[in-house]
Each structure stands twice: as structure tokens, then as C-alpha cells.
Amino acid sequence: MKSSTSTSSVISDAQCADVQSAARHEQGGATLMVLGGVMLGTIGIFIEEAGQDPITTVLFRCFFGGVALSLWGLAQGRIAELRLTGRALRYAVAAGLLMVVNWGLFFAAIPRTSIAVSTVIFHVQPFWVIAMGAWLLREKISAQRAVATVIALVGLVLATGVLNGHGQPGSRVSADYWSGVAMCLVGSFAYAGVTMIARMATQVSSFALAWWQCLIGLLATCWWPLLHGLPGWGVAWGWLAGIGVIHTGLAYVVLYAGMSRLKTGNIALLQFVYPLTAILVDRVVYGHALGSTQIVGVCVMAVTLWCVRRMR
């Protein structure tokens, strides 16, 4: 009897250790996603200061991002991870194509609608993520997480200032405006697809996924300078290099590493860190004052993001 009790205690301790290890693993994933979202949230400064068209920005983002990732991979001895075949290669290529579509459509939509409206529409993508997770991975999404996602989206709408009249398209509802709306919706679906690929491609490291994304993007946009030329040498190149090194080479490795540790429900919520940071940075750097409604929206998103990390 004493031996049986001792064995049971050992098993119980082992199970407890497994649970604690899993919790730490998921907590680490959440931390990585928050860090990646904060980095991406500063990209607007670099885009504004570079002052280039969307395709040029995508091209340079992929070029400098690919260079930065290659150098990092060489320094870490991880270049072998880039040799992909079969399903892993298909996953990487698909993620790269979807991300290029996502970047291009989002940047093209902004002048057709506005930054605020485009951001709100674009970030319906967490709903795509939840739907894809339930369909493709057969993951059960709890009612609490579904409600939290809706609340976070409401907070995002408030934070952009749309309800205060900023970016309100009422006076310019036209075919051009609706084409921008369609671009954002398609782009948000593409980004949700990238998120799902990152979850399913467990055999592909976050480093390899980001590197292939840059390669595919470079191949898809390298024709653009032949028709339109390159930006004039100067400060713009520095901002474009920053977009590639910081917001692609570093941010996406961190984000993909975080996604691989989390369930799609938590991924969907934590992706709101990116637009929340972008809104705050835009106000702080360019002097746009937050209205009372926007402050409420920021608080709603912050509280929701904190709560989701405590959900099981």
C-alpha cells in the first residue's frame, strides 16, 4: 500500500511538472507575440518617413529583411533550416505569397479610404483566424474567447477615432472607396491564412518561414524598379532598411515563434497588440491627440488583452 501511494505521488508530481511546463511554454508564446506586435506597431513611422509607393516598400522590406535574416542565420549556424522540401516548402511558399498580398493590398487601400478605416477593416482578420482554427484544426473556441475577441474589436473601432469623425467616409462613398474596403477584406483574409500556416507548419522554423517569406516577396516584386526606378539615394533608404531589418527580419521571427506556442484563440486576441501600438505611436510621434472615445477604446483593448492571457 505504501509503495502504491509513493508511485501515485511520483506520477502526480510528473503531471504537475508537465502542466507547469506547458503553462510556461504558452506564457512565453504570449510574451513573444506581444513583443512582435509592439515592434510592428512602429512601422508606420518608417513608412511615412520613407515616402515610397506600396510596391517599392514591399520590395525593400523583403530585400533588407532577407539580408538581415541570412546574416543572422549564418551567425547562429541555422542556414540548414532553409532547405525545405515537400509539404514544408509548400507551406513556406504559400505563406510568402499570402504575406505579399497582405502588405500590398493594405498599403494600396490606405489612400482609397483612410488609415483609420483601413486599420479597422483590416483587423477583422482575428475572426478569420478563429473560423479557420475551428475548421482546419478542429479547435474548440470557448465562448469567453469569442466574446473577448468581439470586445477587443469594438475597442479597436473606438481607438481609431472613426466614431469621432476621423476618417469617416460618409462624403466619399464611391467605387474607389469600396475597392479599398474590398482590398482590406482580402488582405485580412490573406494574413489570417499566414497565421494558420504558421500554426500548421510545425516542421518549419520561424526563422525559415520568415526567410522564405522575404524571398518570395522579393521575386514577386523585383520587376517594379525596371518600370519605375529606385528611390533616390538618401535618408529614404535608411527608413526602408529599418522596415526590412526591424519589422520583417526581427519582428516576424518573434511573431512566428510565439504563434507556434499558442492556440488560435489567444493568437487572434494578441494580434490586437499591433494596431493598438500603431495607434498610440501615431499619436505620440505625429502629435495627434487622443479623444475621449479613443482613450476608452485603448483601455478596452488593453484590459481585454490582459484578460485573455489569464484564460484557459
Sine and cosine of phi, psi and omega as CSV:
sin_phi,cos_phi,sin_psi,cos_psi,sin_omega,cos_omega
0.00,0.00,-0.68,0.73,0.01,-1.00
-0.89,0.45,-0.64,0.77,0.01,-1.00
-0.91,0.41,-0.65,0.76,0.00,-1.00
-0.90,0.44,-0.66,0.75,0.02,-1.00
-0.89,0.45,-0.65,0.76,0.00,-1.00
-0.90,0.43,-0.68,0.74,0.02,-1.00
-0.89,0.45,-0.68,0.74,0.01,-1.00
-0.88,0.48,-0.61,0.79,0.01,-1.00
-0.91,0.40,-0.64,0.77,0.01,-1.00
-0.90,0.44,-0.69,0.72,0.01,-1.00
-0.89,0.46,-0.68,0.73,0.00,-1.00
-0.89,0.46,-0.67,0.74,0.03,-1.00
-0.90,0.45,-0.63,0.77,0.00,-1.00
-0.91,0.41,-0.67,0.75,0.02,-1.00
-0.90,0.43,-0.65,0.76,0.03,-1.00
-0.89,0.46,-0.65,0.76,0.02,-1.00
-0.90,0.43,-0.63,0.78,0.02,-1.00
-0.90,0.44,-0.68,0.73,0.00,-1.00
-0.89,0.45,-0.69,0.72,0.00,-1.00
-0.90,0.43,-0.62,0.78,0.02,-1.00
-0.91,0.42,-0.67,0.75,0.02,-1.00
-0.90,0.43,-0.63,0.77,0.02,-1.00
-0.90,0.43,-0.68,0.73,0.03,-1.00
-0.90,0.43,-0.62,0.78,0.01,-1.00
-0.88,0.48,-0.71,0.71,-0.01,-1.00
-0.94,0.34,-0.63,0.78,0.04,-1.00
-0.88,0.47,-0.65,0.76,0.05,-1.00
-0.89,0.46,-0.62,0.78,0.04,-1.00
-0.89,0.45,-0.66,0.75,0.03,-1.00
-0.90,0.45,-0.67,0.74,0.01,-1.00
-0.88,0.47,-0.68,0.74,0.02,-1.00
-0.89,0.45,-0.65,0.76,-0.01,-1.00
-0.92,0.39,-0.63,0.78,0.05,-1.00
-0.89,0.45,-0.71,0.71,0.01,-1.00
-0.88,0.48,-0.71,0.70,0.02,-1.00
-0.90,0.45,-0.64,0.77,0.01,-1.00
-0.90,0.43,-0.63,0.78,0.03,-1.00
-0.90,0.43,-0.68,0.73,0.03,-1.00
-0.88,0.47,-0.72,0.69,-0.01,-1.00
-0.90,0.44,-0.50,0.86,-0.02,-1.00
-0.91,0.42,-0.26,0.97,0.03,-1.00
-1.00,-0.06,0.02,1.00,-0.10,-1.00
-0.91,0.42,-0.45,0.89,-0.02,-1.00
-0.86,0.51,-0.59,0.81,0.03,-1.00
-0.87,0.49,-0.72,0.69,-0.05,-1.00
-0.92,0.39,-0.63,0.77,0.01,-1.00
-0.92,0.40,-0.71,0.71,0.01,-1.00
-0.88,0.48,-0.71,0.70,-0.07,-1.00
-0.96,0.29,-0.50,0.86,0.04,-1.00
-0.94,0.33,-0.62,0.78,0.08,-1.00
0.90,0.43,0.61,0.79,-0.03,-1.00
-0.94,-0.34,0.27,-0.96,0.04,-1.00
-0.95,0.33,0.31,-0.95,-0.10,-1.00
-0.84,0.55,-0.70,0.72,-0.07,-1.00
-0.94,0.35,-0.64,0.77,0.07,-1.00
-0.87,0.49,-0.67,0.74,0.01,-1.00
-0.89,0.45,-0.68,0.73,0.04,-1.00
-0.88,0.47,-0.70,0.72,0.00,-1.00
-0.85,0.52,-0.77,0.64,-0.02,-1.00
-0.93,0.36,-0.55,0.83,0.05,-1.00
-0.87,0.49,-0.70,0.72,-0.01,-1.00
-0.94,0.35,-0.65,0.76,-0.03,-1.00
-0.90,0.43,-0.83,0.56,-0.04,-1.00
-0.93,0.37,-0.57,0.82,0.06,-1.00
-0.90,0.44,-0.67,0.74,0.02,-1.00
-0.91,0.42,-0.64,0.77,0.04,-1.00
-0.89,0.45,-0.72,0.69,-0.02,-1.00
-0.89,0.46,-0.68,0.73,0.00,-1.00
-0.92,0.40,-0.63,0.78,0.01,-1.00
-0.90,0.44,-0.70,0.72,0.02,-1.00
-0.90,0.44,-0.66,0.75,0.03,-1.00
-0.90,0.43,-0.67,0.75,0.02,-1.00
-0.90,0.45,-0.63,0.78,0.05,-1.00
-0.91,0.42,-0.69,0.72,-0.02,-1.00
-0.91,0.42,-0.54,0.84,-0.03,-1.00
-1.00,-0.06,-0.05,1.00,-0.02,-1.00
0.93,0.37,0.59,0.81,-0.08,-1.00
-0.90,-0.43,0.24,0.97,-0.02,-1.00
-0.87,0.50,-0.51,0.86,0.00,-1.00
-0.86,0.50,-0.42,0.91,-0.01,-1.00
-0.92,0.40,-0.31,0.95,-0.05,-1.00
-0.99,0.17,-0.21,0.98,0.01,-1.00
-0.99,0.14,0.99,-0.12,-0.05,-1.00
-0.94,-0.34,0.53,-0.85,0.06,-1.00
-0.64,-0.77,0.25,-0.97,0.12,-0.99
0.84,0.54,-0.71,-0.71,-0.07,-1.00
-0.88,0.48,-0.63,0.78,-0.01,-1.00
-0.86,0.50,-0.67,0.74,0.02,-1.00
-0.91,0.41,-0.66,0.75,0.02,-1.00
-0.89,0.46,-0.66,0.75,0.05,-1.00
-0.86,0.51,-0.73,0.68,-0.06,-1.00
-0.90,0.43,-0.69,0.72,0.01,-1.00
-0.90,0.43,-0.69,0.73,0.00,-1.00
-0.89,0.47,-0.68,0.73,0.02,-1.00
-0.89,0.45,-0.65,0.76,0.01,-1.00
-0.90,0.44,-0.71,0.71,0.01,-1.00
-0.90,0.44,-0.68,0.73,0.00,-1.00
-0.90,0.43,-0.61,0.79,-0.01,-1.00
-0.94,0.35,-0.61,0.80,0.06,-1.00
-0.90,0.44,-0.67,0.74,0.06,-1.00
-0.87,0.50,-0.70,0.72,0.00,-1.00
-0.86,0.51,-0.79,0.62,-0.01,-1.00
-0.87,0.49,-0.77,0.63,-0.08,-1.00
-0.87,0.49,-0.72,0.70,-0.04,-1.00
-0.93,0.37,-0.63,0.78,-0.01,-1.00
-0.91,0.42,-0.73,0.68,0.01,-1.00
-0.92,0.40,-0.55,0.83,0.02,-1.00
-0.96,0.29,-0.46,0.89,-0.04,-1.00
-0.97,0.24,-0.49,0.87,-0.09,-1.00
-0.82,0.57,-0.76,0.65,0.00,-1.00
-0.94,0.35,-0.30,0.95,0.00,-1.00
-0.99,0.11,-0.45,0.90,0.03,-1.00
-0.87,-0.50,-1.00,-0.06,0.13,-0.99
-0.10,-0.99,0.20,-0.98,0.02,-1.00
-0.88,0.48,-0.71,0.71,-0.06,-1.00
-0.90,0.43,-0.77,0.63,-0.04,-1.00
-0.90,0.45,-0.69,0.72,0.01,-1.00
-0.88,0.48,-0.66,0.75,0.00,-1.00
-0.89,0.45,-0.70,0.72,0.00,-1.00
-0.88,0.48,-0.75,0.66,-0.03,-1.00
-0.91,0.41,-0.68,0.73,-0.03,-1.00
-0.86,0.51,-0.59,0.80,-0.08,-1.00
-1.00,0.02,0.45,0.89,0.30,-0.95
-0.98,0.19,-0.10,0.99,-0.07,-1.00
-0.85,0.53,-0.49,0.87,0.08,-1.00
-0.85,0.52,-0.50,0.86,0.05,-1.00
-0.93,0.36,-0.59,0.80,0.11,-0.99
-0.89,0.46,-0.66,0.75,-0.01,-1.00
-0.87,0.48,-0.73,0.69,0.00,-1.00
-0.89,0.46,-0.69,0.73,0.01,-1.00
-0.90,0.43,-0.69,0.72,0.02,-1.00
-0.91,0.42,-0.61,0.79,0.01,-1.00
-0.90,0.45,-0.66,0.75,0.02,-1.00
-0.94,0.35,-0.57,0.82,-0.05,-1.00
-0.99,0.15,-0.77,0.64,-0.11,-0.99
-0.99,0.11,-0.64,0.77,-0.09,-1.00
-0.97,-0.24,-0.01,1.00,0.00,-1.00
0.83,0.55,0.56,0.83,0.03,-1.00
-0.99,0.10,0.69,-0.73,0.05,-1.00
-1.00,0.07,0.81,-0.58,0.01,-1.00
-0.99,-0.17,0.87,-0.49,-0.04,-1.00
-0.92,0.39,0.42,-0.91,0.02,-1.00
-0.88,0.47,-0.58,0.81,-0.01,-1.00
-0.89,0.46,-0.68,0.73,-0.01,-1.00
-0.94,0.35,-0.59,0.81,0.03,-1.00
-0.90,0.43,-0.69,0.72,0.03,-1.00
-0.91,0.43,-0.66,0.75,0.00,-1.00
-0.88,0.47,-0.61,0.79,0.03,-1.00
-0.89,0.45,-0.70,0.72,0.02,-1.00
-0.89,0.46,-0.69,0.72,0.01,-1.00
-0.89,0.46,-0.68,0.73,0.01,-1.00
-0.89,0.45,-0.61,0.79,0.02,-1.00
-0.92,0.40,-0.64,0.77,0.07,-1.00
-0.87,0.49,-0.69,0.73,0.05,-1.00
-0.87,0.49,-0.62,0.78,0.03,-1.00
-0.90,0.44,-0.68,0.74,0.03,-1.00
-0.86,0.51,-0.71,0.70,0.01,-1.00
-0.90,0.43,-0.67,0.74,-0.08,-1.00
-0.91,0.41,-0.50,0.86,-0.01,-1.00
-0.95,0.30,-0.32,0.95,0.01,-1.00
1.00,0.06,0.19,0.98,0.00,-1.00
-0.86,0.51,-0.64,0.77,-0.03,-1.00
-0.96,0.29,-0.22,0.98,0.09,-1.00
-1.00,0.01,-0.05,1.00,-0.01,-1.00
0.98,-0.21,-0.13,0.99,0.01,-1.00
-0.97,0.26,0.85,-0.53,0.02,-1.00
0.97,0.24,0.19,0.98,-0.01,-1.00
-0.93,0.37,0.84,-0.54,-0.10,-0.99
-1.00,0.04,0.22,0.98,-0.13,-0.99
-0.80,0.60,-0.58,0.81,-0.07,-1.00
-1.00,-0.01,0.00,1.00,-0.06,-1.00
-0.66,-0.75,0.58,0.81,0.06,-1.00
-0.95,0.31,0.96,-0.26,-0.08,-1.00
-0.62,-0.78,0.05,-1.00,0.04,-1.00
-0.87,0.49,-0.60,0.80,0.01,-1.00
-0.90,0.43,-0.67,0.74,0.02,-1.00
-0.89,0.45,-0.74,0.68,-0.04,-1.00
-0.92,0.38,-0.47,0.88,0.10,-1.00
-0.91,0.41,-0.59,0.81,0.07,-1.00
-0.91,0.42,-0.64,0.77,0.06,-1.00
-0.87,0.48,-0.71,0.70,0.01,-1.00
-0.89,0.46,-0.64,0.77,0.04,-1.00
-0.87,0.50,-0.69,0.72,0.00,-1.00
-0.90,0.44,-0.67,0.75,-0.01,-1.00
-0.90,0.43,-0.70,0.72,0.03,-1.00
-0.91,0.41,-0.66,0.75,0.02,-1.00
-0.89,0.45,-0.64,0.77,0.01,-1.00
-0.91,0.41,-0.59,0.80,0.04,-1.00
-0.92,0.39,-0.62,0.78,0.02,-1.00
-0.90,0.44,-0.67,0.74,-0.01,-1.00
-0.92,0.38,-0.59,0.81,0.08,-1.00
-0.88,0.47,-0.60,0.80,0.05,-1.00
-0.90,0.44,-0.63,0.78,0.05,-1.00
-0.89,0.46,-0.67,0.75,0.02,-1.00
-0.87,0.49,-0.69,0.73,-0.01,-1.00
-0.93,0.37,-0.60,0.80,0.04,-1.00
-0.89,0.45,-0.66,0.75,0.04,-1.00
-0.87,0.49,-0.54,0.84,0.02,-1.00
-0.97,0.24,-0.60,0.80,-0.10,-1.00
-1.00,0.07,-0.50,0.87,-0.07,-1.00
-1.00,0.09,0.89,0.46,-0.05,-1.00
-0.92,0.39,-0.35,0.94,0.00,-1.00
-0.99,0.11,-0.10,1.00,0.01,-1.00
-0.95,-0.31,0.83,-0.56,-0.01,-1.00
-0.93,0.36,0.38,-0.92,0.03,-1.00
-0.88,0.48,-0.57,0.82,0.05,-1.00
-0.88,0.47,-0.74,0.67,-0.01,-1.00
-0.91,0.42,-0.64,0.77,-0.02,-1.00
-0.90,0.44,-0.69,0.72,0.01,-1.00
-0.92,0.39,-0.64,0.77,-0.02,-1.00
-0.91,0.42,-0.71,0.71,0.01,-1.00
-0.91,0.41,-0.55,0.83,0.06,-1.00
-0.87,0.50,-0.69,0.72,0.02,-1.00
-0.92,0.40,-0.67,0.74,0.00,-1.00
-0.89,0.46,-0.74,0.67,0.00,-1.00
-0.89,0.46,-0.67,0.74,0.02,-1.00
-0.90,0.44,-0.63,0.78,0.02,-1.00
-0.90,0.43,-0.70,0.72,0.02,-1.00
-0.91,0.42,-0.56,0.83,-0.05,-1.00
-0.97,0.24,-0.36,0.93,-0.09,-1.00
-0.87,-0.50,0.02,1.00,-0.11,-0.99
-0.91,0.41,-0.29,0.96,0.01,-1.00
-0.97,0.25,-0.35,0.94,-0.13,-0.99
-0.86,0.51,-0.73,0.69,0.00,-1.00
-0.89,0.45,-0.42,0.91,0.03,-1.00
-0.90,0.44,-0.48,0.87,-0.01,-1.00
-0.99,-0.14,-0.51,0.86,-0.14,-0.99
-0.86,-0.52,-0.11,0.99,0.01,-1.00
0.98,0.18,0.10,-1.00,0.01,-1.00
-0.99,-0.17,0.38,-0.93,0.07,-1.00
-0.87,0.49,0.49,-0.87,0.06,-1.00
-0.89,0.45,0.62,-0.78,-0.04,-1.00
-0.89,0.46,0.75,-0.66,0.00,-1.00
0.31,-0.95,-0.49,-0.87,-0.08,-1.00
-0.87,0.50,-0.58,0.82,-0.05,-1.00
-0.82,0.57,-0.60,0.80,0.00,-1.00
-0.90,0.43,-0.58,0.82,0.04,-1.00
-0.91,0.42,-0.68,0.73,0.04,-1.00
-0.91,0.41,-0.64,0.76,0.03,-1.00
-0.91,0.42,-0.62,0.78,0.06,-1.00
-0.89,0.45,-0.62,0.78,0.04,-1.00
-0.89,0.46,-0.64,0.77,0.04,-1.00
-0.87,0.50,-0.65,0.76,-0.01,-1.00
-0.96,0.29,-0.73,0.69,-0.10,-1.00
-0.96,0.26,-0.76,0.65,-0.09,-1.00
-0.99,0.13,-0.78,0.62,-0.16,-0.99
-1.00,0.03,-0.08,1.00,0.06,-1.00
-0.83,-0.56,-0.86,0.51,-0.04,-1.00
-0.85,0.52,-0.70,0.71,-0.06,-1.00
-1.00,-0.03,-0.77,0.64,-0.13,-0.99
-0.88,0.48,-0.67,0.75,-0.08,-1.00
-0.97,0.24,-0.50,0.86,0.12,-0.99
-0.88,0.47,-0.70,0.72,0.00,-1.00
-0.91,0.42,-0.72,0.70,-0.02,-1.00
-0.89,0.46,-0.74,0.67,-0.02,-1.00
-0.90,0.44,-0.60,0.80,0.05,-1.00
-0.89,0.45,-0.62,0.78,0.04,-1.00
-0.94,0.35,-0.67,0.74,-0.01,-1.00
-0.86,0.50,-0.60,0.80,-0.05,-1.00
-0.92,0.39,-0.24,0.97,-0.03,-1.00
-0.97,-0.23,-0.07,1.00,-0.16,-0.99
-0.87,-0.50,0.35,-0.94,0.14,-0.99
-0.99,0.17,0.41,-0.91,-0.09,-1.00
-0.88,0.48,-0.51,0.86,0.03,-1.00
-0.87,0.50,-0.72,0.70,0.02,-1.00
-0.95,0.31,-0.57,0.82,0.05,-1.00
-0.86,0.51,-0.72,0.69,-0.03,-1.00
-0.85,0.53,-0.68,0.73,-0.02,-1.00
-0.95,0.32,-0.70,0.72,-0.08,-1.00
-0.93,0.36,-0.33,0.95,0.05,-1.00
-0.94,0.34,-0.20,0.98,0.08,-1.00
-0.95,0.30,-0.22,0.98,0.04,-1.00
-0.87,0.49,-0.62,0.79,-0.03,-1.00
-0.87,0.50,-0.85,0.52,-0.02,-1.00
-0.91,0.41,-0.55,0.83,0.03,-1.00
-0.87,0.48,-0.71,0.70,0.03,-1.00
-0.90,0.43,-0.65,0.76,-0.01,-1.00
-0.88,0.48,-0.66,0.75,0.01,-1.00
-0.90,0.43,-0.71,0.71,-0.01,-1.00
-0.91,0.41,-0.68,0.73,0.00,-1.00
-0.89,0.45,-0.66,0.75,0.00,-1.00
-0.87,0.49,-0.64,0.77,-0.01,-1.00
-0.95,0.32,-0.67,0.75,-0.07,-1.00
-0.95,0.32,-0.73,0.68,-0.10,-1.00
-0.97,0.25,-0.66,0.75,-0.08,-1.00
-0.97,-0.23,0.16,0.99,0.15,-0.99
0.96,0.27,0.33,0.94,0.03,-1.00
-0.99,0.15,0.89,-0.45,-0.06,-1.00
-0.96,0.28,0.64,-0.77,0.07,-1.00
-0.98,0.18,0.78,-0.62,0.11,-0.99
-0.98,0.20,0.17,-0.99,-0.03,-1.00
-0.87,0.49,-0.64,0.77,0.02,-1.00
-0.91,0.42,-0.63,0.77,0.01,-1.00
-0.92,0.40,-0.63,0.77,0.04,-1.00
-0.88,0.47,-0.66,0.75,0.06,-1.00
-0.87,0.50,-0.69,0.72,0.00,-1.00
-0.88,0.47,-0.68,0.73,0.03,-1.00
-0.88,0.48,-0.68,0.74,0.00,-1.00
-0.91,0.41,-0.65,0.76,0.02,-1.00
-0.87,0.49,-0.71,0.70,0.00,-1.00
-0.91,0.41,-0.68,0.73,-0.03,-1.00
-0.89,0.46,-0.71,0.71,-0.01,-1.00
-0.91,0.42,-0.66,0.75,-0.01,-1.00
-0.90,0.44,-0.68,0.73,0.02,-1.00
-0.90,0.45,-0.59,0.80,0.04,-1.00
-0.93,0.37,-0.66,0.75,-0.04,-1.00
-0.92,0.40,-0.63,0.77,-0.07,-1.00
-0.91,0.42,-0.46,0.89,0.01,-1.00
-0.94,0.33,-0.29,0.96,0.01,-1.00
-0.99,-0.12,-0.08,1.00,-0.01,-1.00
-0.98,0.20,0.50,-0.87,0.07,-1.00
-0.85,-0.53,0.00,0.00,0.00,0.00
